[in-house]
Amino acid sequence: MASHWRPRIDEWKSTDKRHTEKSHAQQFWSDLLRCFGVIPERIDLFERDAARASTGNAGYIDLFWSGVVLDEFKSLLGVHPSRMNMSMSAG
């Protein structure tokens, strides 16, 4: 997993690429879930409608698997470098 994603992430950081969460969130989660034998196409996981608790406005959740995982993917600009290194070193 890390050997596949680390070069992409390094390129995004070096080129200051923005909006990576819109372009790559589903592929990242699909790849990660496959590491655990989960075939994401069999489950409706991505971009689920949601209401913001803070405002009540409509939005969506990047990944929602009831009782298992909830995720809101962020671009590299929204991730502190120490967290990026920590999460990528595990794979």
Buried (B, 14 or more C-beta within 10 A) or exposed (E): EEEEBBEBBEEBBEEEBEEBBEEBBBEBBBBBBEEEEBEBEEEEBBEBEBEEEEEEEEEEBBBBBEEEEEBBBEBBEEBEEEEBEEEBEEE
